[in-house]
């Protein structure tokens, strides 16, 4: 899986994930529990169903598994681009 790290993305940069573009808007550092800070990358992408922009946030250093669709069209586990089976 793609691991997202600070040196791979910066605000203003873009990332491609399975043919879908994610544009990094900002980094946000959040004071989590007991002084432990976590930095989130805020991405804007477009819903492949309605083409409206939506925002996703991913923790830096974690796994990059962003939402693919907007809140209205989200369907976890259902691939956006289903793999077609080839006939032998
Ligand atoms: Zn949508």
PDB file of the backbone (N, CA, C, O) and the ligand in Angstrom, with CONECT records:
HET     ZN  A 101       1
ATOM      1  N   UNK A   1       0.830  -1.211   0.000  1.00  0.00           N
ATOM      2  CA  UNK A   1       0.000   0.000   0.000  1.00  0.00           C
ATOM      3  C   UNK A   1       0.865   1.263   0.000  1.00  0.00           C
ATOM      4  O   UNK A   1       1.980   1.277   0.522  1.00  0.00           O
ATOM      5  N   UNK A   2       0.338   2.274  -0.577  1.00  0.00           N
ATOM      6  CA  UNK A   2       1.058   3.536  -0.626  1.00  0.00           C
ATOM      7  C   UNK A   2       1.087   4.176   0.755  1.00  0.00           C
ATOM      8  O   UNK A   2       0.053   4.368   1.395  1.00  0.00           O
ATOM      9  N   UNK A   3       2.273   4.493   1.186  1.00  0.00           N
ATOM     10  CA  UNK A   3       2.417   5.188   2.459  1.00  0.00           C
ATOM     11  C   UNK A   3       2.677   6.658   2.169  1.00  0.00           C
ATOM     12  O   UNK A   3       3.529   7.024   1.359  1.00  0.00           O
ATOM     13  N   UNK A   4       1.917   7.470   2.856  1.00  0.00           N
ATOM     14  CA  UNK A   4       2.017   8.895   2.623  1.00  0.00           C
ATOM     15  C   UNK A   4       2.969   9.504   3.648  1.00  0.00           C
ATOM     16  O   UNK A   4       2.747   9.399   4.855  1.00  0.00           O
ATOM     17  N   UNK A   5       3.998  10.122   3.172  1.00  0.00           N
ATOM     18  CA  UNK A   5       4.950  10.738   4.080  1.00  0.00           C
ATOM     19  C   UNK A   5       5.162  12.202   3.694  1.00  0.00           C
ATOM     20  O   UNK A   5       4.850  12.640   2.586  1.00  0.00           O
ATOM     21  N   UNK A   6       5.702  12.922   4.651  1.00  0.00           N
ATOM     22  CA  UNK A   6       5.801  14.368   4.468  1.00  0.00           C
ATOM     23  C   UNK A   6       6.590  14.754   3.224  1.00  0.00           C
ATOM     24  O   UNK A   6       6.273  15.744   2.563  1.00  0.00           O
ATOM     25  N   UNK A   7       7.617  13.973   2.907  1.00  0.00           N
ATOM     26  CA  UNK A   7       8.449  14.374   1.775  1.00  0.00           C
ATOM     27  C   UNK A   7       7.822  14.014   0.445  1.00  0.00           C
ATOM     28  O   UNK A   7       8.336  14.405  -0.603  1.00  0.00           O
ATOM     29  N   UNK A   8       6.735  13.285   0.462  1.00  0.00           N
ATOM     30  CA  UNK A   8       6.114  12.884  -0.791  1.00  0.00           C
ATOM     31  C   UNK A   8       5.044  13.864  -1.253  1.00  0.00           C
ATOM     32  O   UNK A   8       4.695  13.905  -2.432  1.00  0.00           O
ATOM     33  N   UNK A   9       4.534  14.642  -0.327  1.00  0.00           N
ATOM     34  CA  UNK A   9       3.457  15.558  -0.677  1.00  0.00           C
ATOM     35  C   UNK A   9       3.614  16.832   0.145  1.00  0.00           C
ATOM     36  O   UNK A   9       4.059  16.808   1.292  1.00  0.00           O
ATOM     37  N   UNK A  10       3.240  17.927  -0.469  1.00  0.00           N
ATOM     38  CA  UNK A  10       3.236  19.200   0.244  1.00  0.00           C
ATOM     39  C   UNK A  10       2.036  19.988  -0.252  1.00  0.00           C
ATOM     40  O   UNK A  10       1.514  19.710  -1.331  1.00  0.00           O
ATOM     41  N   UNK A  11       1.594  20.967   0.523  1.00  0.00           N
ATOM     42  CA  UNK A  11       0.429  21.744   0.092  1.00  0.00           C
ATOM     43  C   UNK A  11       0.638  22.332  -1.296  1.00  0.00           C
ATOM     44  O   UNK A  11       1.679  22.924  -1.582  1.00  0.00           O
ATOM     45  N   UNK A  12      -0.348  22.165  -2.139  1.00  0.00           N
ATOM     46  CA  UNK A  12      -0.240  22.614  -3.518  1.00  0.00           C
ATOM     47  C   UNK A  12       0.106  21.498  -4.476  1.00  0.00           C
ATOM     48  O   UNK A  12      -0.084  21.626  -5.686  1.00  0.00           O
ATOM     49  N   UNK A  13       0.621  20.391  -3.932  1.00  0.00           N
ATOM     50  CA  UNK A  13       0.978  19.255  -4.765  1.00  0.00           C
ATOM     51  C   UNK A  13      -0.208  18.336  -4.989  1.00  0.00           C
ATOM     52  O   UNK A  13      -1.244  18.454  -4.334  1.00  0.00           O
ATOM     53  N   UNK A  14      -0.035  17.426  -5.920  1.00  0.00           N
ATOM     54  CA  UNK A  14      -1.114  16.495  -6.222  1.00  0.00           C
ATOM     55  C   UNK A  14      -0.638  15.060  -6.112  1.00  0.00           C
ATOM     56  O   UNK A  14       0.545  14.756  -6.260  1.00  0.00           O
ATOM     57  N   UNK A  15      -1.581  14.206  -5.854  1.00  0.00           N
ATOM     58  CA  UNK A  15      -1.296  12.796  -5.703  1.00  0.00           C
ATOM     59  C   UNK A  15      -2.329  12.031  -6.519  1.00  0.00           C
ATOM     60  O   UNK A  15      -3.504  12.399  -6.553  1.00  0.00           O
ATOM     61  N   UNK A  16      -1.890  10.981  -7.167  1.00  0.00           N
ATOM     62  CA  UNK A  16      -2.830  10.143  -7.912  1.00  0.00           C
ATOM     63  C   UNK A  16      -3.034   8.856  -7.154  1.00  0.00           C
ATOM     64  O   UNK A  16      -2.081   8.230  -6.689  1.00  0.00           O
ATOM     65  N   UNK A  17      -4.267   8.476  -7.038  1.00  0.00           N
ATOM     66  CA  UNK A  17      -4.593   7.232  -6.360  1.00  0.00           C
ATOM     67  C   UNK A  17      -5.611   6.503  -7.210  1.00  0.00           C
ATOM     68  O   UNK A  17      -6.765   6.921  -7.308  1.00  0.00           O
ATOM     69  N   UNK A  18      -5.184   5.414  -7.825  1.00  0.00           N
ATOM     70  CA  UNK A  18      -6.067   4.603  -8.665  1.00  0.00           C
ATOM     71  C   UNK A  18      -6.831   5.473  -9.677  1.00  0.00           C
ATOM     72  O   UNK A  18      -8.060   5.455  -9.733  1.00  0.00           O
ATOM     73  N   UNK A  19      -6.076   6.224 -10.463  1.00  0.00           N
ATOM     74  CA  UNK A  19      -6.623   7.077 -11.526  1.00  0.00           C
ATOM     75  C   UNK A  19      -7.450   8.250 -11.031  1.00  0.00           C
ATOM     76  O   UNK A  19      -8.125   8.907 -11.823  1.00  0.00           O
ATOM     77  N   UNK A  20      -7.410   8.523  -9.733  1.00  0.00           N
ATOM     78  CA  UNK A  20      -8.155   9.662  -9.206  1.00  0.00           C
ATOM     79  C   UNK A  20      -7.156  10.653  -8.615  1.00  0.00           C
ATOM     80  O   UNK A  20      -6.226  10.285  -7.898  1.00  0.00           O
ATOM     81  N   UNK A  21      -7.386  11.919  -8.942  1.00  0.00           N
ATOM     82  CA  UNK A  21      -6.429  12.936  -8.524  1.00  0.00           C
ATOM     83  C   UNK A  21      -6.841  13.554  -7.193  1.00  0.00           C
ATOM     84  O   UNK A  21      -8.007  13.879  -6.969  1.00  0.00           O
ATOM     85  N   UNK A  22      -5.859  13.705  -6.322  1.00  0.00           N
ATOM     86  CA  UNK A  22      -6.076  14.345  -5.025  1.00  0.00           C
ATOM     87  C   UNK A  22      -5.113  15.515  -4.918  1.00  0.00           C
ATOM     88  O   UNK A  22      -3.895  15.344  -4.977  1.00  0.00           O
ATOM     89  N   UNK A  23      -5.668  16.686  -4.763  1.00  0.00           N
ATOM     90  CA  UNK A  23      -4.829  17.871  -4.652  1.00  0.00           C
ATOM     91  C   UNK A  23      -4.716  18.257  -3.186  1.00  0.00           C
ATOM     92  O   UNK A  23      -5.716  18.433  -2.489  1.00  0.00           O
ATOM     93  N   UNK A  24      -3.478  18.384  -2.739  1.00  0.00           N
ATOM     94  CA  UNK A  24      -3.258  18.711  -1.331  1.00  0.00           C
ATOM     95  C   UNK A  24      -3.484  20.203  -1.117  1.00  0.00           C
ATOM     96  O   UNK A  24      -2.824  21.040  -1.734  1.00  0.00           O
ATOM     97  N   UNK A  25      -4.416  20.517  -0.243  1.00  0.00           N
ATOM     98  CA  UNK A  25      -4.768  21.907   0.021  1.00  0.00           C
ATOM     99  C   UNK A  25      -3.959  22.474   1.179  1.00  0.00           C
ATOM    100  O   UNK A  25      -3.534  23.628   1.139  1.00  0.00           O
ATOM    101  N   UNK A  26      -3.750  21.675   2.193  1.00  0.00           N
ATOM    102  CA  UNK A  26      -3.095  22.196   3.387  1.00  0.00           C
ATOM    103  C   UNK A  26      -2.638  21.061   4.280  1.00  0.00           C
ATOM    104  O   UNK A  26      -3.095  19.923   4.165  1.00  0.00           O
ATOM    105  N   UNK A  27      -1.725  21.403   5.172  1.00  0.00           N
ATOM    106  CA  UNK A  27      -1.354  20.515   6.263  1.00  0.00           C
ATOM    107  C   UNK A  27      -1.939  21.097   7.544  1.00  0.00           C
ATOM    108  O   UNK A  27      -1.878  22.304   7.778  1.00  0.00           O
ATOM    109  N   UNK A  28      -2.489  20.246   8.346  1.00  0.00           N
ATOM    110  CA  UNK A  28      -3.058  20.696   9.611  1.00  0.00           C
ATOM    111  C   UNK A  28      -2.449  19.851  10.719  1.00  0.00           C
ATOM    112  O   UNK A  28      -2.523  18.623  10.688  1.00  0.00           O
ATOM    113  N   UNK A  29      -1.853  20.511  11.687  1.00  0.00           N
ATOM    114  CA  UNK A  29      -1.295  19.791  12.823  1.00  0.00           C
ATOM    115  C   UNK A  29      -2.278  19.869  13.981  1.00  0.00           C
ATOM    116  O   UNK A  29      -2.669  20.946  14.430  1.00  0.00           O
ATOM    117  N   UNK A  30      -2.655  18.704  14.438  1.00  0.00           N
ATOM    118  CA  UNK A  30      -3.657  18.614  15.493  1.00  0.00           C
ATOM    119  C   UNK A  30      -2.991  18.078  16.753  1.00  0.00           C
ATOM    120  O   UNK A  30      -2.255  17.092  16.726  1.00  0.00           O
ATOM    121  N   UNK A  31      -3.268  18.749  17.836  1.00  0.00           N
ATOM    122  CA  UNK A  31      -2.789  18.281  19.122  1.00  0.00           C
ATOM    123  C   UNK A  31      -3.709  17.140  19.548  1.00  0.00           C
ATOM    124  O   UNK A  31      -4.830  17.364  20.004  1.00  0.00           O
ATOM    125  N   UNK A  32      -3.222  15.935  19.394  1.00  0.00           N
ATOM    126  CA  UNK A  32      -4.041  14.763  19.737  1.00  0.00           C
ATOM    127  C   UNK A  32      -4.019  14.583  21.259  1.00  0.00           C
ATOM    128  O   UNK A  32      -4.108  15.566  21.994  1.00  0.00           O
ATOM    129  N   UNK A  33      -3.907  13.388  21.721  1.00  0.00           N
ATOM    130  CA  UNK A  33      -3.949  13.193  23.167  1.00  0.00           C
ATOM    131  C   UNK A  33      -2.581  13.370  23.817  1.00  0.00           C
ATOM    132  O   UNK A  33      -1.567  12.891  23.309  1.00  0.00           O
ATOM    133  N   UNK A  34      -2.574  14.044  24.913  1.00  0.00           N
ATOM    134  CA  UNK A  34      -1.392  14.264  25.761  1.00  0.00           C
ATOM    135  C   UNK A  34      -0.176  14.764  24.985  1.00  0.00           C
ATOM    136  O   UNK A  34       0.912  14.191  25.042  1.00  0.00           O
ATOM    137  N   UNK A  35      -0.403  15.834  24.273  1.00  0.00           N
ATOM    138  CA  UNK A  35       0.715  16.520  23.628  1.00  0.00           C
ATOM    139  C   UNK A  35       1.244  15.852  22.383  1.00  0.00           C
ATOM    140  O   UNK A  35       2.170  16.361  21.751  1.00  0.00           O
ATOM    141  N   UNK A  36       0.675  14.729  22.022  1.00  0.00           N
ATOM    142  CA  UNK A  36       1.142  14.075  20.804  1.00  0.00           C
ATOM    143  C   UNK A  36       0.492  14.726  19.604  1.00  0.00           C
ATOM    144  O   UNK A  36      -0.733  14.757  19.480  1.00  0.00           O
ATOM    145  N   UNK A  37       1.316  15.241  18.732  1.00  0.00           N
ATOM    146  CA  UNK A  37       0.779  15.939  17.571  1.00  0.00           C
ATOM    147  C   UNK A  37       0.698  15.012  16.380  1.00  0.00           C
ATOM    148  O   UNK A  37       1.537  14.135  16.173  1.00  0.00           O
ATOM    149  N   UNK A  38      -0.329  15.238  15.619  1.00  0.00           N
ATOM    150  CA  UNK A  38      -0.482  14.495  14.375  1.00  0.00           C
ATOM    151  C   UNK A  38      -0.727  15.500  13.266  1.00  0.00           C
ATOM    152  O   UNK A  38      -1.477  16.463  13.428  1.00  0.00           O
ATOM    153  N   UNK A  39      -0.084  15.259  12.144  1.00  0.00           N
ATOM    154  CA  UNK A  39      -0.284  16.149  11.011  1.00  0.00           C
ATOM    155  C   UNK A  39      -1.177  15.458   9.987  1.00  0.00           C
ATOM    156  O   UNK A  39      -0.956  14.316   9.586  1.00  0.00           O
ATOM    157  N   UNK A  40      -2.171  16.195   9.597  1.00  0.00           N
ATOM    158  CA  UNK A  40      -3.106  15.701   8.595  1.00  0.00           C
ATOM    159  C   UNK A  40      -2.897  16.466   7.296  1.00  0.00           C
ATOM    160  O   UNK A  40      -2.651  17.672   7.300  1.00  0.00           O
ATOM    161  N   UNK A  41      -2.996  15.765   6.221  1.00  0.00           N
ATOM    162  CA  UNK A  41      -2.994  16.408   4.908  1.00  0.00           C
ATOM    163  C   UNK A  41      -4.445  16.503   4.442  1.00  0.00           C
ATOM    164  O   UNK A  41      -5.182  15.517   4.435  1.00  0.00           O
ATOM    165  N   UNK A  42      -4.830  17.710   4.056  1.00  0.00           N
ATOM    166  CA  UNK A  42      -6.185  17.937   3.567  1.00  0.00           C
ATOM    167  C   UNK A  42      -6.150  17.905   2.045  1.00  0.00           C
ATOM    168  O   UNK A  42      -5.432  18.675   1.407  1.00  0.00           O
ATOM    169  N   UNK A  43      -6.928  17.015   1.487  1.00  0.00           N
ATOM    170  CA  UNK A  43      -6.958  16.866   0.032  1.00  0.00           C
ATOM    171  C   UNK A  43      -8.327  17.240  -0.522  1.00  0.00           C
ATOM    172  O   UNK A  43      -9.366  17.062   0.113  1.00  0.00           O
ATOM    173  N   UNK A  44      -8.269  17.765  -1.735  1.00  0.00           N
ATOM    174  CA  UNK A  44      -9.516  17.958  -2.465  1.00  0.00           C
ATOM    175  C   UNK A  44      -9.500  17.043  -3.677  1.00  0.00           C
ATOM    176  O   UNK A  44      -8.514  16.967  -4.410  1.00  0.00           O
ATOM    177  N   UNK A  45     -10.611  16.355  -3.869  1.00  0.00           N
ATOM    178  CA  UNK A  45     -10.755  15.503  -5.041  1.00  0.00           C
ATOM    179  C   UNK A  45     -12.157  15.688  -5.600  1.00  0.00           C
ATOM    180  O   UNK A  45     -12.973  16.425  -5.047  1.00  0.00           O
ATOM    181  N   UNK A  46     -12.416  15.011  -6.697  1.00  0.00           N
ATOM    182  CA  UNK A  46     -13.750  15.111  -7.283  1.00  0.00           C
ATOM    183  C   UNK A  46     -14.425  13.755  -7.278  1.00  0.00           C
ATOM    184  O   UNK A  46     -13.820  12.735  -7.609  1.00  0.00           O
ATOM    185  N   UNK A  47     -15.668  13.769  -6.903  1.00  0.00           N
ATOM    186  CA  UNK A  47     -16.464  12.545  -6.852  1.00  0.00           C
ATOM    187  C   UNK A  47     -16.628  11.997  -8.260  1.00  0.00           C
ATOM    188  O   UNK A  47     -17.068  12.725  -9.149  1.00  0.00           O
ATOM    189  N   UNK A  48     -16.284  10.726  -8.489  1.00  0.00           N
ATOM    190  CA  UNK A  48     -16.430  10.174  -9.846  1.00  0.00           C
ATOM    191  C   UNK A  48     -17.888   9.982 -10.267  1.00  0.00           C
ATOM    192  O   UNK A  48     -18.164   9.708 -11.435  1.00  0.00           O
ATOM    193  N   UNK A  49     -18.811  10.122  -9.333  1.00  0.00           N
ATOM    194  CA  UNK A  49     -20.235   9.965  -9.667  1.00  0.00           C
ATOM    195  C   UNK A  49     -20.833  11.303 -10.099  1.00  0.00           C
ATOM    196  O   UNK A  49     -21.443  11.404 -11.163  1.00  0.00           O
ATOM    197  N   UNK A  50     -20.653  12.330  -9.262  1.00  0.00           N
ATOM    198  CA  UNK A  50     -21.315  13.611  -9.552  1.00  0.00           C
ATOM    199  C   UNK A  50     -20.312  14.708  -9.924  1.00  0.00           C
ATOM    200  O   UNK A  50     -20.715  15.817 -10.277  1.00  0.00           O
ATOM    201  N   UNK A  51     -19.013  14.408  -9.848  1.00  0.00           N
ATOM    202  CA  UNK A  51     -17.946  15.340 -10.225  1.00  0.00           C
ATOM    203  C   UNK A  51     -17.874  16.576  -9.337  1.00  0.00           C
ATOM    204  O   UNK A  51     -17.227  17.561  -9.695  1.00  0.00           O
ATOM    205  N   UNK A  52     -18.528  16.532  -8.189  1.00  0.00           N
ATOM    206  CA  UNK A  52     -18.414  17.645  -7.252  1.00  0.00           C
ATOM    207  C   UNK A  52     -17.146  17.474  -6.435  1.00  0.00           C
ATOM    208  O   UNK A  52     -16.759  16.356  -6.097  1.00  0.00           O
ATOM    209  N   UNK A  53     -16.499  18.595  -6.119  1.00  0.00           N
ATOM    210  CA  UNK A  53     -15.325  18.491  -5.254  1.00  0.00           C
ATOM    211  C   UNK A  53     -15.714  18.129  -3.829  1.00  0.00           C
ATOM    212  O   UNK A  53     -16.757  18.542  -3.323  1.00  0.00           O
ATOM    213  N   UNK A  54     -14.859  17.358  -3.205  1.00  0.00           N
ATOM    214  CA  UNK A  54     -15.054  17.037  -1.795  1.00  0.00           C
ATOM    215  C   UNK A  54     -13.689  16.993  -1.122  1.00  0.00           C
ATOM    216  O   UNK A  54     -12.647  16.930  -1.776  1.00  0.00           O
ATOM    217  N   UNK A  55     -13.730  17.027   0.190  1.00  0.00           N
ATOM    218  CA  UNK A  55     -12.499  17.128   0.974  1.00  0.00           C
ATOM    219  C   UNK A  55     -12.262  15.825   1.737  1.00  0.00           C
ATOM    220  O   UNK A  55     -13.180  15.267   2.339  1.00  0.00           O
ATOM    221  N   UNK A  56     -11.023  15.355   1.700  1.00  0.00           N
ATOM    222  CA  UNK A  56     -10.647  14.223   2.534  1.00  0.00           C
ATOM    223  C   UNK A  56      -9.394  14.588   3.316  1.00  0.00           C
ATOM    224  O   UNK A  56      -8.577  15.385   2.856  1.00  0.00           O
ATOM    225  N   UNK A  57      -9.249  14.009   4.484  1.00  0.00           N
ATOM    226  CA  UNK A  57      -8.071  14.244   5.311  1.00  0.00           C
ATOM    227  C   UNK A  57      -7.392  12.915   5.593  1.00  0.00           C
ATOM    228  O   UNK A  57      -8.049  11.914   5.881  1.00  0.00           O
ATOM    229  N   UNK A  58      -6.058  12.918   5.506  1.00  0.00           N
ATOM    230  CA  UNK A  58      -5.283  11.708   5.755  1.00  0.00           C
ATOM    231  C   UNK A  58      -4.148  12.032   6.710  1.00  0.00           C
ATOM    232  O   UNK A  58      -3.502  13.072   6.581  1.00  0.00           O
ATOM    233  N   UNK A  59      -3.905  11.162   7.654  1.00  0.00           N
ATOM    234  CA  UNK A  59      -2.791  11.364   8.575  1.00  0.00           C
ATOM    235  C   UNK A  59      -1.481  11.122   7.839  1.00  0.00           C
ATOM    236  O   UNK A  59      -1.315  10.118   7.146  1.00  0.00           O
ATOM    237  N   UNK A  60      -0.562  12.055   8.001  1.00  0.00           N
ATOM    238  CA  UNK A  60       0.763  11.901   7.402  1.00  0.00           C
ATOM    239  C   UNK A  60       1.474  10.733   8.070  1.00  0.00           C
ATOM    240  O   UNK A  60       1.487  10.616   9.296  1.00  0.00           O
ATOM    241  N   UNK A  61       2.061   9.875   7.254  1.00  0.00           N
ATOM    242  CA  UNK A  61       2.760   8.721   7.784  1.00  0.00           C
ATOM    243  C   UNK A  61       1.868   7.497   7.893  1.00  0.00           C
ATOM    244  O   UNK A  61       2.349   6.386   8.117  1.00  0.00           O
ATOM    245  N   UNK A  62       0.578   7.702   7.735  1.00  0.00           N
ATOM    246  CA  UNK A  62      -0.349   6.568   7.753  1.00  0.00           C
ATOM    247  C   UNK A  62      -0.569   6.056   6.346  1.00  0.00           C
ATOM    248  O   UNK A  62       0.124   6.449   5.407  1.00  0.00           O
ATOM    249  N   UNK A  63      -1.521   5.194   6.219  1.00  0.00           N
ATOM    250  CA  UNK A  63      -1.823   4.621   4.932  1.00  0.00           C
ATOM    251  C   UNK A  63      -2.698   5.580   4.139  1.00  0.00           C
ATOM    252  O   UNK A  63      -3.637   6.169   4.675  1.00  0.00           O
ATOM    253  N   UNK A  64      -2.383   5.728   2.874  1.00  0.00           N
ATOM    254  CA  UNK A  64      -3.195   6.615   2.043  1.00  0.00           C
ATOM    255  C   UNK A  64      -4.333   5.818   1.430  1.00  0.00           C
ATOM    256  O   UNK A  64      -4.187   5.186   0.384  1.00  0.00           O
ATOM    257  N   UNK A  65      -5.470   5.864   2.111  1.00  0.00           N
ATOM    258  CA  UNK A  65      -6.665   5.162   1.611  1.00  0.00           C
ATOM    259  C   UNK A  65      -7.821   6.140   1.669  1.00  0.00           C
ATOM    260  O   UNK A  65      -8.710   6.010   2.510  1.00  0.00           O
ATOM    261  N   UNK A  66      -7.811   7.102   0.792  1.00  0.00           N
ATOM    262  CA  UNK A  66      -8.807   8.175   0.881  1.00  0.00           C
ATOM    263  C   UNK A  66     -10.185   7.725   0.404  1.00  0.00           C
ATOM    264  O   UNK A  66     -10.333   6.733  -0.309  1.00  0.00           O
ATOM    265  N   UNK A  67     -11.169   8.482   0.819  1.00  0.00           N
ATOM    266  CA  UNK A  67     -12.502   8.295   0.245  1.00  0.00           C
ATOM    267  C   UNK A  67     -12.434   8.590  -1.239  1.00  0.00           C
ATOM    268  O   UNK A  67     -11.691   9.465  -1.683  1.00  0.00           O
ATOM    269  N   UNK A  68     -13.208   7.857  -1.985  1.00  0.00           N
ATOM    270  CA  UNK A  68     -13.206   8.044  -3.428  1.00  0.00           C
ATOM    271  C   UNK A  68     -14.351   8.933  -3.878  1.00  0.00           C
ATOM    272  O   UNK A  68     -14.283   9.570  -4.929  1.00  0.00           O
ATOM    273  N   UNK A  69     -15.401   8.969  -3.074  1.00  0.00           N
ATOM    274  CA  UNK A  69     -16.606   9.684  -3.498  1.00  0.00           C
ATOM    275  C   UNK A  69     -17.006  10.685  -2.423  1.00  0.00           C
ATOM    276  O   UNK A  69     -16.498  10.655  -1.302  1.00  0.00           O
ATOM    277  N   UNK A  70     -17.917  11.562  -2.786  1.00  0.00           N
ATOM    278  CA  UNK A  70     -18.429  12.535  -1.847  1.00  0.00           C
ATOM    279  C   UNK A  70     -19.319  11.850  -0.808  1.00  0.00           C
ATOM    280  O   UNK A  70     -19.627  10.663  -0.923  1.00  0.00           O
ATOM    281  N   UNK A  71     -19.722  12.607   0.195  1.00  0.00           N
ATOM    282  CA  UNK A  71     -20.561  12.058   1.269  1.00  0.00           C
ATOM    283  C   UNK A  71     -21.832  11.414   0.720  1.00  0.00           C
ATOM    284  O   UNK A  71     -22.279  10.374   1.204  1.00  0.00           O
ATOM    285  N   UNK A  72     -22.395  12.044  -0.285  1.00  0.00           N
ATOM    286  CA  UNK A  72     -23.663  11.582  -0.827  1.00  0.00           C
ATOM    287  C   UNK A  72     -23.523  10.248  -1.562  1.00  0.00           C
ATOM    288  O   UNK A  72     -24.424   9.410  -1.523  1.00  0.00           O
ATOM    289  N   UNK A  73     -22.394  10.063  -2.227  1.00  0.00           N
ATOM    290  CA  UNK A  73     -22.228   8.884  -3.066  1.00  0.00           C
ATOM    291  C   UNK A  73     -21.274   7.854  -2.494  1.00  0.00           C
ATOM    292  O   UNK A  73     -20.894   6.904  -3.179  1.00  0.00           O
ATOM    293  N   UNK A  74     -20.889   8.035  -1.250  1.00  0.00           N
ATOM    294  CA  UNK A  74     -19.897   7.111  -0.708  1.00  0.00           C
ATOM    295  C   UNK A  74     -20.461   5.693  -0.623  1.00  0.00           C
ATOM    296  O   UNK A  74     -21.624   5.468  -0.288  1.00  0.00           O
ATOM    297  N   UNK A  75     -19.585   4.763  -0.941  1.00  0.00           N
ATOM    298  CA  UNK A  75     -19.980   3.358  -0.958  1.00  0.00           C
ATOM    299  C   UNK A  75     -18.746   2.539  -0.602  1.00  0.00           C
ATOM    300  O   UNK A  75     -18.084   1.988  -1.481  1.00  0.00           O
ATOM    301  N   UNK A  76     -18.442   2.461   0.685  1.00  0.00           N
ATOM    302  CA  UNK A  76     -17.201   1.792   1.087  1.00  0.00           C
ATOM    303  C   UNK A  76     -17.156   0.343   0.611  1.00  0.00           C
ATOM    304  O   UNK A  76     -18.139  -0.392   0.710  1.00  0.00           O
ATOM    305  N   UNK A  77     -16.019  -0.041   0.103  1.00  0.00           N
ATOM    306  CA  UNK A  77     -15.834  -1.425  -0.315  1.00  0.00           C
ATOM    307  C   UNK A  77     -16.214  -1.686  -1.760  1.00  0.00           C
ATOM    308  O   UNK A  77     -15.830  -2.700  -2.343  1.00  0.00           O
ATOM    309  N   UNK A  78     -16.969  -0.763  -2.329  1.00  0.00           N
ATOM    310  CA  UNK A  78     -17.338  -0.938  -3.732  1.00  0.00           C
ATOM    311  C   UNK A  78     -16.321  -0.207  -4.599  1.00  0.00           C
ATOM    312  O   UNK A  78     -16.168   1.009  -4.482  1.00  0.00           O
ATOM    313  N   UNK A  79     -15.628  -0.931  -5.461  1.00  0.00           N
ATOM    314  CA  UNK A  79     -14.592  -0.261  -6.254  1.00  0.00           C
ATOM    315  C   UNK A  79     -15.183   0.754  -7.218  1.00  0.00           C
ATOM    316  O   UNK A  79     -16.262   0.559  -7.778  1.00  0.00           O
ATOM    317  N   UNK A  80     -14.437   1.853  -7.396  1.00  0.00           N
ATOM    318  CA  UNK A  80     -14.883   2.885  -8.325  1.00  0.00           C
ATOM    319  C   UNK A  80     -14.747   2.387  -9.766  1.00  0.00           C
ATOM    320  O   UNK A  80     -15.602   2.624 -10.619  1.00  0.00           O
ATOM    321  N   UNK A  81     -13.653   1.701  -9.992  1.00  0.00           N
ATOM    322  CA  UNK A  81     -13.421   1.133 -11.325  1.00  0.00           C
ATOM    323  C   UNK A  81     -13.358  -0.383 -11.191  1.00  0.00           C
ATOM    324  O   UNK A  81     -12.281  -0.945 -10.989  1.00  0.00           O
ATOM    325  N   UNK A  82     -14.486  -1.035 -11.300  1.00  0.00           N
ATOM    326  CA  UNK A  82     -14.486  -2.502 -11.116  1.00  0.00           C
ATOM    327  C   UNK A  82     -13.618  -3.176 -12.167  1.00  0.00           C
ATOM    328  O   UNK A  82     -13.598  -2.802 -13.339  1.00  0.00           O
ATOM    329  N   UNK A  83     -12.908  -4.178 -11.695  1.00  0.00           N
ATOM    330  CA  UNK A  83     -12.057  -4.929 -12.625  1.00  0.00           C
ATOM    331  C   UNK A  83     -12.929  -5.885 -13.416  1.00  0.00           C
ATOM    332  O   UNK A  83     -13.735  -6.638 -12.870  1.00  0.00           O
ATOM    333  N   UNK A  84     -12.734  -5.823 -14.721  1.00  0.00           N
ATOM    334  CA  UNK A  84     -13.502  -6.721 -15.564  1.00  0.00           C
ATOM    335  C   UNK A  84     -12.780  -8.043 -15.706  1.00  0.00           C
ATOM    336  O   UNK A  84     -11.553  -8.111 -15.788  1.00  0.00           O
ATOM    337  N   UNK A  85     -13.564  -9.063 -15.730  1.00  0.00           N
ATOM    338  CA  UNK A  85     -12.977 -10.383 -15.911  1.00  0.00           C
ATOM    339  C   UNK A  85     -12.795 -10.659 -17.381  1.00  0.00           C
ATOM    340  O   UNK A  85     -13.690 -10.441 -18.198  1.00  0.00           O
ATOM    341  N   UNK A  86     -11.620 -11.142 -17.694  1.00  0.00           N
ATOM    342  CA  UNK A  86     -11.370 -11.484 -19.088  1.00  0.00           C
ATOM    343  C   UNK A  86     -11.782 -12.909 -19.342  1.00  0.00           C
ATOM    344  O   UNK A  86     -11.563 -13.813 -18.536  1.00  0.00           O
ATOM    345  N   UNK A  87     -12.386 -13.068 -20.494  1.00  0.00           N
ATOM    346  CA  UNK A  87     -12.741 -14.447 -20.865  1.00  0.00           C
ATOM    347  C   UNK A  87     -11.515 -15.129 -21.435  1.00  0.00           C
ATOM    348  O   UNK A  87     -10.746 -14.535 -22.191  1.00  0.00           O
ATOM    349  N   UNK A  88     -11.348 -16.368 -21.066  1.00  0.00           N
ATOM    350  CA  UNK A  88     -10.160 -17.106 -21.508  1.00  0.00           C
ATOM    351  C   UNK A  88     -10.258 -17.493 -22.974  1.00  0.00           C
ATOM    352  O   UNK A  88      -9.343 -18.119 -23.509  1.00  0.00           O
TER     353      UNK A  88
HETATM  354 ZN    ZN A 101     -20.941  12.457  -5.530  1.00  0.00          ZN
END
